Amino acid sequence: MTDVPSAPSILALHLGLLEAHAAVDRAGRIDLVALGGDRAGMPMVLHVSTRGDVAVGEDAIRRAVDDPDGFVDDVMGRLLDDGVVEASGRTLTAEAVLAHLMAQSYAACLRILDGAPEQVVVVRAAGGPDEATYEAAAGRGLVGDIRVLDETRARSAFSGHAPPATRGMEPEHTGVLGALLWLRHGDAPTGPKPIVTREDIEGSAPEPLRQPSAPSVVSVGPRSVFDAPPSKPPDPSDPAPVRHRPRRTPVPLLVFLLIVVLAVLGYQRFLADEVPTTTEATTTTEVPTTTEPPPTTTRPPLGPVSISGQGLLLFAASDDSTFLELGGPVDTTLDAVSAVLGDPDRDSGWVSDPSCAGSSVRRVGFGSLELVLVDRDPTDAPPAEDVPEGGDTAEGAETTTTVAPPGEPGFGAEFGRWFLSGADSVDSGFWTLERIGVGSTVADVRLAYPDGFSVVQTDQADPAGFFDLDPVGLAGPISGATSNTTDEGRVLQLWAGSAC
């Protein structure tokens, strides 16, 4: 991987929610590495056998055909919620899971790139295991010393430093590419962005490398992230283009046109003088001077579930719309959402939560949308029936006693919060009624909600922004996180409600 001795090779790994991605910076260019065989992403799944063997990605999917009980999907989601992964009667810690994922991803990169990188940077999932866990996992997986970068910071670096032509690529790729851009240029600027030139990115443009045969390296764009298609140099053998002298309009024609214009103006003045006067008020209608239609903007369609500061709205664009209010009963909420989106793809069950002292919390996921359900009193249960003790009182009546039943998880629980992240809303369909969702820009939010929107950068070392969206003065019903606070900053997460 050391094509140019003066340019160190750097490998970036990003273990995302759904897929793992890798990218390499070598010889002055950045490329995605095809971890998934014939595509860039490797599925974030595991297979744990009864003997304790662990496989990841496509290998895990193949093993699951014969042993489905050992298959584990939503690996990162389980680590984010529980901190461990359980399968085949075994419990794997976050360090062990990350070690397997990094080791096999790193080994695949070595095979594809035919060499070892001089530096490895790993993008840490937002809200996931801490930096020390990643470093310990890298040592355990024999990856070596790594540099850990937060996911939000990496995506922000991509937003701030990537050339304009690459801004529309898949969001899943921006984390790993942003990590390499961060190593080159540092944090994204928080002010207005200057025009990015090729000299700003890498000085003089390097010669493009020969592309390996598929599926070795998946190149972004025609050559690499930064290489634009070169213009074809002129061939000296080609005949010089013929330059024609511009033709001038003959003078008699100009005179004729001038006479026609004067005649038209005189005729219009004559008609104005001939209009009879009247004492009644007249109505004047101005005729538009152009026949071009006004520009229109196509708004993306609403999905079956729309987000709101007060809850969720089902089928908002139809006459059968249903509103699920925050604070409503759990069973009603889950039944209604499942009827629209199908069965949830993840469910934590009722568990204790350190941030919710004295409460039980259940997180149920439907793709990018997560519902947070809260049981504020886990010890309560339905009223118990009176149980006869036997024997007679002085009056001859039978006495009874009430036995307190054990607490029933979820009894009296409520819909506490919704949380949206992951795929862009153009793909997931989860929007506010004003079409704001994951992937919207800060400028989009400000335009859709001119009143009640504010975004701030809470940490000077981190360009990420946090915003409140309070269009009707309800004490910030929607909050969220952005890659940075400039107009180009992307919305990464949205949420509403109070979990505790």
N, C-alpha and C positions, 0 to 999 in steps of 0.2 A: 504493500500500500504506500510505498514511499517513492512515487514516480518522480517527484521533484525533491531533492534532498533538503532544500531550504524551506519547503512548505510542509509542516508536520501534518500527518493525517489524523483526523478526529472522527470518532464514531459517536453518534447520538442514539439513545434508545428511549422510547416513550411507551410505557405500559399503560395504555388508556383503559377506558371502561369496557369497550367492546373489542378492540384490536390492539396489538402491539405493532409499533412502527420503528424503523431504523433509517438513518440517513448518514452519509459520509461526506466529509469535507476534505478533499485532497487535491493537490496540484491546482489550487485556486478555484475549484468548482464544487458545487454541492449537488448530490444525487440521492434520491430515495433508494433504499435497498429492498429488494423483493423478499421479505420474510415469509410471505404466504405462498411461496412456490412460483405461481404465475401472476401474483398480484402483490401489492405493497404490504397489505396488512395481514398479520397472523392472528387468528381468532384467540381471544383471551379465555381459553377453556382449559381444564385440567382433567386428567383421568388418574385416579389413585387405585391401584390394585390391592387385593387383600394382603399381598406380601409387602406392600409399602412402596412399590415402584410408582414413579410419577412421570406422566407424559403430558406434553403441552401441545396446543395448536392442532394442526391437522392430524398428527399422530394420536392425540387424545381422542379425536372424533372417530378415527378408525378403530381404536380399541373399544370404544363405547358400543360398537355393533355387537360384540360378543359378551361384553360385561357392562351393561347400562348402569348398574348400581354404583359403579365407581366414577361416573361422569359428573363433572362439576362445571356449570356455566356461571356467568355473571361473577367471575372470580374477584375482580376488583370491587364490585358492589358488596360482596360478602365481607371483604376485608374492611371496607369503609364502615359497614354496619356493625360487624361482630368482632373484627380483628383476627379471626381465625377462619379456616375452611375445614369442614368435616365431610368425610367420605369414606366408605368401606370400613366403618368403625374406627377410623383414625382421625386425629385432629392435627392439622398443620398450622403452625403459627405464621404470622405475616412474614417473618424473616425467612422461614423455610419456603413458603410459596414464592416470594420474590426471588429467592436464590434459584429455584428451578426455572422460573420464567426468564431471568436474566442470563443464566448459564446457557440455556438452549438457544435463546435469541442471539447471544454473543457468538456461540459456536456456529450458528447458521451464517452469520455475517463473515466469520473467518473463512468459511468454505466458499462463499460467494465472491468475496473480495480477494481471496488468495493472499492473505497476509494479516498481520496483527496491527491494529491502530496504535498510535503513540499516545492517544488520550481518549478517554471515554467519559461522556457526560450522560447522565440519566435524568429524565424529566419525571418529577414526582407528581403523582396525581393529587389534585386539589382535595384537601380534606382527608387524604389517605395516611398511611404510615409515615412516621417522621424520618428526617434525614438520616439519623443514626441507624434506623432499621434498614434503610436502603444500603448504607455503607457496609453494615454487617452482612447483609445478604450477598453483596458483591464479593466480599471475601470468602463467604461460604461457597459461593458458586464458582470460585476461581476466576472471576472476571478481573480482579486486581483493583487498584485504586481508581475510584470514580469521583466525578464531580456531580453533585446533585443540584438541580435547578427546579424551582416550583413551576408547575404547569401554567399558572396564570402569567407568570413573568415571561415564560417562553412564548406563549401566544401573543402577549403584548409586544415582544421584540419582533415577531413576524409582522404584526400589524404596522409597526413603526418603521421597519427597515426593509421589508421585502419590496422588490420592484413592482410597479403598478400592474404589470402584465400577469403577475402570479397571484394577485389578491383574490381571484375568484376560484382558487383550487379547493379541493375537499377540506373541510375544517379539521378532519381527523389527522391530516398531514401537517397542519400548521404548528403543532406542538414540537415535533421532532426537528422540523426545519427552523422554527423559531429559536431553538436551543443553540443551533450552530450560528445563526445570525446574532444571537446575544453574545456568543464568544467573540465574534468579529467586531461588533459595534457597541456592545453594552445595552443598557436599558433603552426602551423606546423613548423618544422625546415627549414631554408632556405638553409642549406648546404647539403652535401651528406647524405642520409638516412642510419642509422645503421640497422642491422638486428634486427627485432622486435621479442622479446621472450615473452613468457607468463608472466614471472616475471616482464618484463618491463611494461606490460599492467596493471596488477592488483595484483602483488605479488603472494600469494598462490591462487590457483584456488578454487572458491567456489563450493559447491555442486550444481548440476543443479536442477532447480525448476521443479515441475510437470507442464506440459503444459496444460493450460485451453482448453476446447473443442472449436472447431471452431464455430463462427469466433471471439472469444474473443481476442486472441493475435496472430499475425502472427510472428512467430519466424524466424529470419534470419539465415539460415544454419541449421545444424542438431539440435542445441540446442539454442544458442544465438549467438550474433555477435562474441563473443570471445571463445566459447566453441567448441573445436574440438572433434570428436568422440573418446571416450576413448578406449584404447587398452584393449583387453580381458586378465585378469590376468590368469596365468597358474593354471590349476586344479591339486591339489596334487594327485588326484586319477588317472590322466592320466599317462600312462607308459612313462618313460624317453625316449627321442628320441635316436635311435640307431646311434651311430657315427662310421662310417666305416673308416678304415685306408686307406689313399690314396694309390692307386695302382701305382706302379713304372713300367716304361717301361723296358722290359728285355734288358740286355746288348747286346745279339746277334742282336736284332732288331735295336738298335742304330748303330751298326757297319755296318749293311746292308744299312741303310739309308745314312750313310756317304759315302759308296762306290758309291751309285747311284748319289749323288750330285756331287762327283768328276768326275764321268764319263760324266755327262751332261756338266760340265764346260769344260772338255777336248774336247768334241765334238764341242762346240761352238767356241773354240779357233782354232780347225782344220778348220772349215768353214771359219773363218776370214782369215786364211793364204791362202786358196784356191781361194779367190776372185781376179780376174785378175785386174791389174792396168790399168788405162787409163788416157790420158791427158785431157779429158773433165771433166768439173766440175760435181760433183754428188750432188744430193739432198738427204738430210737425213730427214726422218720423224720419230719423236719421238712417240712411242706408249704409250698411257697412262697406268699407272701402276694400275689403278683401273677402274672397270666397273660401279661403283656407279654413278648415275646422280648427277649433281650439285644441291644444294638446291635451291628451287624456293620459291618466296613469292607471294601469291595471292593478288592482289590489288583489293580493293572494286570497284564495277562498278560505273561509273558516273551516276548521275541522269539526268533528262531532262534539268535541269538548273544548270550550273556550275558558280562559282564565280571567278572574276578576279579583279585585281587592276584597270582596266580600264572600268569595267562594268560587264555584264552578258553574258554568252555564252549558247545558246539554242542548244540542241542536238549536243554537242561537239564531240561525238564519231561517227557521221554520216556525210554523204556528204551533208546533208541539214542543216548544222549548221548555226546559225544566231547570230550575235553579236549585243548586245544592249549597246551602249556606254554611259558612264556617261556624262551628259550634253545634251543628246538627247531629242527629244520632248516627252512630257508626254503621249499623246494618243498612239503613236507608241509603247512605252515601255509597257504600261498597256495592250494594246490589244495583244501584242505578248506573254507576260507572262501569261495572263489569258487563252489564247488559249492552252497553254501547261499545266498549273497547275490547271485550272478551276477558278471559281469565287473566289475572295479574301474572307477570313473569317473575316476580320475586315478592316474598312476604317474610318479614323478620319474626312474626309472631309477637306475643306480648312479652316484652323484656324490660328490665329496669334500665334507666338512662341516667348517667351521672349529672347531666344538665337539668334533669327534671326530678329533683328530690321528692320522694314520696309518691311518685307517679309511675305508671307503666306506659310504655310507648310501643306502638306497632307501626312499622313502615311498610307500605304496600306500593309496589311499583308497576306502572303500565308504560313501558318504554322510557321516554324522557320525563314522564310525569310521575311524581311520587306523592302519595297521600300520607300524612303523618296523623295518626290517630292516638288519642290520649285518654287513658283511664286515670283520672286524678285520685281515685280512692280504690286501690287494688283489693282492699279488704272487704268491700261491700259485696252483697249478693242479693238475689231475690228474697223477699220475705219468706221465712220458714213457717210451716203450718204448726198449729198447736198439737202437741203429742200427749195423750193421756198417760198419767203416771200410775193410775189405779188407786183403789181405796176410796173411802167416803169421808166427807167432812161431817161436822156435827149436824148439819142440816140434811145430810144424806146425798149432797151433790158430789159428782166426780171431779177431782182436781186435775188440772193440766199444767204443762210446763212448755216453755218455748226454748228450743235449742238453736243457738246461733250457728248457721251453716258456714263452711269455709268460704273465703272470698272467691268470687268467680271472675277470672280475667275478662276484661272487656265489658262487664256489666256497668251500664251507665256511662260508657265511654262516649267521646264526641270527636267530630272531625275538627282537628286542631289547626292544620296547616297544609297547604300544597306547596310543592317545590318542583321547579322546572330547570333542567340542565341537559347536557348531552347534545343530541342532534339539533341542527338548526330547525326553526319552526317552519321554514318552507318545505321541509321534509316530514316533520312530525305532525304538523297541522295544529299545534297548540299556540293560539294567539290570544291577545286581548282583542276586544271588539274593534279597537283602532289599529289592529294589525302590528302590534309590537310583541316580539318574542325573542327567543335565543337567535343570535345572528343579526338582529337589528343594530344599527349604529346609534351612537349618542345623538347624532343629528336627527335620525328618524324619530327617536323618542321625544326630543325637544319640539319637533314639528307636530307630532301627533298630540302631545300634551303640553301646550305652551304655558299653562298655568299649573303650578303645583309640582313641577319637576325640578329636582336639584341633584347634582352629582359632585362628589368630593373625592380627593385623594387623601386617604387617612394616614398613609405611611410614605414618608419622603423617599425611602429606599425601594419602594414598590410602586410602579406606575398604575396599578390597578385602581379602579374607581368603584365607589359604592353609591347607589342612588336611591332616592325615595320618590315615589310617584303618587301624588296626592291630588288628583284632579278636582275633587269635590270637598276638600277640607276634612277628611276623616282620619287625621293623624297618621298619614303614611300607610295606606292599605296595601300597597305593593312596594317591595324593595328588590334590589338586585345588585349584581356585580358586573363590571365592565372591564375590558382589557386595559383601557386607559381612559382619561377624562377628556380627550380631544373629541372633536366631532366624528373622527374616523374610528373611535373606540367601539368595539363590538360588545354587545350584551352577551354574557356568558351564563348567567344564572338569574332566575327570578323566583320570588316566593311571597307568600302572604299568609297572615294568620299568626298565631302564637302557640307554639308547641307546649309550653308550660305556663 
